[in-house]
Every structure is written in structure tokens, then in C-alpha cells.
Amino acid sequence: MFFQNMAYNAQAYWSYYPTGTPDSEKQPVSRLTAYPNPATDYLTLTPVVDQTECICFSLVDLSGKTIARYNEGFVQPGGQTFTIYTGNIPAGEYILQMSAGSTAERQKVVIIK
């Protein structure tokens, strides 16, 4: 009887004091996939957007300097695939930035030779 009451009280406590992030503040895990990573000559990008948006990709080095910018124009909702040439970019670590309307994503990519 004692343990039964404890289980009930614990359940009431956890339902009254919620933990975690409210659903309204949760963000998708990733809206951009880049592969292969590390890349050599080409990097394939698969962004996911919820509505028709103008999309732009930037490759930024770790000092913050923009190395390359790729304006892809308007894309339709869902996942689409783009391939960018990275053969002329020096080997190193970069931040790939995607902007699409009010959505912005960043992902670390490595280019090797």
C-alpha cells in the first residue's frame, strides 16, 4: 500500500512540474544535410524547407571569412539536392551556412585533398 501511494504521488509530481523544452520552442534537429563529409571535389547538399523560399549557401572559414557563396534561387517545399564544386577550395575545416527565408542552418564540413 505504501509503495502504491508513492508511485501515484511521483506521477502527480512529474505531471505537475513538466521538464524539457515546450513544444513551441522545439527546433528540428537538422534542416541541412551535407555529404560526403569530409569532401574532396564535390559536396552534396540536401536542404529541407517548409515553403517556397529563396535559398543561399555560404562556405565560411573558421576565421569568419566567406570563401564561397552559392545562390540557388527559389526552392519548393521538401528536400532537394544541390551539388557544389569544392575542388578549388583549400583543404581545411569550414562552416557551411544555409539561409532560406527566416531559416538559418550551420554545419561543419571538412575539405580534404
C-alpha positions, -999 to +999 in steps of 0.1 A: +000+000+000+028+024+009+046+019-025+014+023-044+008+057-029+044+067-037+040+058-073+009+078-075+025+109-059+055+107-081+033+106-112+014+136-100+046+155-092+061+149-127+029+158-145+026+190-125+062+201-129+070+194-166+106+191-177+122+197-210+115+222-237+079+232-245+067+221-280+065+257-292+103+261-286+115+228-301+135+231-333+141+204-359+173+185-354+187+194-388+173+210-419+205+206-439+225+175-448+259+178-464+278+147-477+304+133-482+320+149-451+349+151-455+346+161-491+372+162-519+359+177-551+322+179-546+298+184-517+262+173-520+237+195-500+201+184-492+182+213-475+146+209-463+123+239-464+086+242-453+076+266-480+089+281-513+119+301-503+150+317-518+179+297-506+216+306-504+246+286-492+279+301-479+312+284-471+330+303-443+364+295-429+370+294-391+382+330-390+348+341-403+359+349-439+334+339-466+352+316-491+323+309-515+287+318-519+261+298-538+228+314-547+204+287-557+173+308-562+138+297-551+132+261-540+100+242-534+090+227-500+106+194-491+141+180-496+160+189-528+196+181-537+224+205-548+260+197-557+287+223-553+322+220-566+349+222-538+379+212-559+392+248-559+388+254-522+419+247-500+418+218-476+406+226-441+376+230-418+347+252-428+312+262-417+286+257-443+258+282-438+223+279-454+198+307-453+163+302-466+138+330-457+138+332-419+156+298-415+193+296-410+214+265-405+251+259-400+271+227-403+308+220-400+323+205-432+359+193-439+375+195-473+405+173-479+428+169-509 
